[in-house]
Amino acid sequence: MYLPFEKLSAESRVWIYTGSRALTEAELKLVNEMLHSFCEQWNAHGQALQTSFTIEKNQFIVMALDENFESPSGCSIDSSVGVLRKIQASINVDFLNRSKIPFALNDSIELVPLSELKAQFNTGQLTSVSLVINTLATTKHEWEEKMIIPAKKSWLVKYLPKTALTS
């Protein structure tokens, strides 16, 4: 059962998917319709789930589920990935590629290939205070409070030169 995102509890579980580019207005409308329809029928073993979604910065789909209401099953989680595959096929935007890391740079979202992270940190193109989208947030509260964080406070810390951590 769909609920507006703001009505779900702060402890609701979230999954964040990064689009390969920002969505157009027409694409946003279609994606909203597809996700709303999916959330209306999202269930686990025939039990309705309290679910929602939001689309942030026209590029991030945040799927949410209140596990205190009803727990999801592996199949129900897989079905949410299924709707993302349908969205991808409809608008030709990849939401399942985890090999590019989203940074908030120069008032826009830039996707940096994972394979280039270390080099970009070493050359100073990215720094310990470069802002990254926290796609590993696990709760609605964490997403809302820490959607954008400095690289040094994220899992990317392992790519930072040691000098970046001491200065």
C-alpha positions as CSV (number, residue, x, y, z in Angstrom):
1,M,0.0,0.0,0.0
2,Y,1.4,3.4,-1.0
3,L,1.8,6.2,1.5
4,P,3.3,9.6,0.7
5,F,7.0,9.5,1.5
6,E,6.8,12.0,4.3
7,K,4.2,9.8,6.1
8,L,6.4,6.8,6.4
9,S,8.2,6.4,9.7
10,A,11.8,7.6,10.0
11,E,13.0,4.1,10.5
12,S,11.6,2.9,7.2
13,R,14.1,0.9,5.2
14,V,15.3,2.6,2.0
15,W,17.1,1.6,-1.2
16,I,18.7,4.3,-3.3
17,Y,19.2,4.0,-7.1
18,T,21.2,6.4,-9.1
19,G,20.1,7.3,-12.6
20,S,22.7,7.4,-15.3
21,R,21.5,11.0,-16.0
22,A,18.8,13.4,-14.7
23,L,15.3,12.7,-15.8
24,T,13.3,15.0,-18.1
25,E,9.9,16.3,-16.9
26,A,8.1,13.8,-19.1
27,E,10.3,11.0,-17.8
28,L,9.6,12.1,-14.2
29,K,5.9,12.0,-14.8
30,L,6.1,8.5,-16.2
31,V,8.5,7.2,-13.5
32,N,6.2,8.6,-10.8
33,E,3.2,6.9,-12.3
34,M,5.1,3.5,-12.6
35,L,6.5,3.7,-9.0
36,H,3.1,4.8,-7.5
37,S,1.4,1.9,-9.3
38,F,4.1,-0.5,-8.1
39,C,3.9,0.7,-4.5
40,E,0.1,0.3,-4.4
41,Q,0.4,-3.4,-5.0
42,W,3.8,-4.1,-3.4
43,N,3.4,-7.1,-1.0
44,A,5.2,-9.9,0.7
45,H,3.5,-13.3,0.5
46,G,0.1,-11.7,-0.1
47,Q,0.5,-9.2,2.8
48,A,0.4,-5.5,1.8
49,L,3.5,-3.5,2.6
50,Q,3.6,0.1,3.6
51,T,5.7,1.6,0.9
52,S,6.6,4.8,-0.8
53,F,9.2,6.4,-3.0
54,T,10.7,9.8,-3.8
55,I,12.7,11.0,-6.6
56,E,15.5,13.3,-5.6
57,K,17.4,15.8,-7.8
58,N,15.6,14.3,-10.8
59,Q,18.2,11.5,-10.7
60,F,17.8,9.3,-7.5
61,I,15.0,6.9,-6.9
62,V,14.5,6.2,-3.2
63,M,12.3,3.2,-2.6
64,A,11.0,3.0,1.0
65,L,9.3,0.3,3.1
66,D,8.1,0.4,6.7
67,E,9.3,-2.9,8.1
68,N,7.5,-2.2,11.4
69,F,4.2,-2.6,9.5
70,E,5.1,-5.8,7.7
71,S,8.5,-7.3,6.8
72,P,9.5,-7.7,3.2
73,S,10.5,-11.0,1.7
74,G,13.4,-11.7,-0.7
75,C,10.9,-12.0,-3.5
76,S,9.2,-8.7,-2.6
77,I,12.6,-6.9,-2.6
78,D,13.4,-8.6,-6.0
79,S,10.1,-7.3,-7.3
80,S,11.2,-3.7,-6.6
81,V,14.3,-4.3,-8.7
82,G,11.9,-5.6,-11.4
83,V,10.0,-2.3,-11.6
84,L,13.4,-0.5,-11.9
85,R,14.2,-2.7,-14.9
86,K,10.9,-1.8,-16.5
87,I,11.6,1.9,-15.9
88,Q,15.0,1.5,-17.5
89,A,13.5,-0.2,-20.5
90,S,10.9,2.5,-20.8
91,I,13.1,5.6,-20.6
92,N,16.6,4.3,-21.4
93,V,18.1,5.4,-18.0
94,D,20.2,2.9,-16.1
95,F,19.4,2.8,-12.4
96,L,21.2,-0.4,-11.5
97,N,24.8,0.3,-12.4
98,R,26.8,0.7,-9.2
99,S,30.1,1.3,-10.9
100,K,29.7,5.1,-10.9
101,I,29.7,7.2,-7.8
102,P,27.5,10.3,-7.6
103,F,29.1,13.5,-6.4
104,A,27.4,16.9,-5.9
105,L,29.9,19.1,-7.7
106,N,29.5,22.5,-9.2
107,D,25.8,22.6,-8.5
108,S,25.2,19.4,-10.4
109,I,25.5,15.6,-10.0
110,E,28.6,14.2,-11.6
111,L,29.0,10.4,-11.8
112,V,32.6,9.4,-11.3
113,P,33.6,5.8,-12.4
114,L,34.7,3.7,-9.5
115,S,37.9,2.8,-11.5
116,E,38.9,6.6,-11.5
117,L,38.3,7.4,-7.8
118,K,41.8,6.8,-6.5
119,A,43.4,8.8,-9.3
120,Q,40.9,11.7,-8.9
121,F,41.6,11.8,-5.2
122,N,45.4,11.6,-5.7
123,T,45.4,14.5,-8.3
124,G,43.1,16.7,-6.2
125,Q,40.2,16.6,-8.6
126,L,38.2,15.2,-5.7
127,T,39.2,15.9,-2.1
128,S,38.2,14.6,1.4
129,V,35.5,17.3,1.5
130,S,34.1,16.7,-1.9
131,L,30.4,16.0,-1.5
132,V,29.1,12.6,-2.3
133,I,25.5,11.4,-2.4
134,N,25.0,8.8,0.3
135,T,23.5,6.0,-1.7
136,L,24.3,3.6,1.2
137,A,21.8,5.1,3.6
138,T,19.6,2.4,5.0
139,T,16.8,4.3,6.7
140,K,14.5,7.2,5.6
141,H,15.9,9.3,8.5
142,E,19.5,8.6,7.5
143,W,18.7,9.5,3.9
144,E,17.0,12.8,4.9
145,E,19.7,13.8,7.3
146,K,22.8,12.6,5.5
147,M,21.8,12.6,1.8
148,I,24.9,14.5,0.9
149,I,28.1,14.0,2.9
150,P,31.8,14.7,2.6
151,A,33.8,11.9,1.1
152,K,35.8,11.6,4.3
153,K,32.6,10.6,6.1
154,S,31.6,8.0,3.6
155,W,32.8,4.5,2.5
156,L,35.0,6.4,0.0
157,V,37.5,7.1,2.8
158,K,39.4,4.0,1.7
159,Y,40.2,5.8,-1.6
160,L,41.6,9.0,0.0
161,P,45.3,9.6,0.2
162,K,46.6,9.3,3.7
163,T,47.6,13.0,3.6
164,A,44.0,14.0,3.0
165,L,43.0,12.3,6.3
166,T,45.6,14.1,8.4
167,S,45.1,17.6,7.2
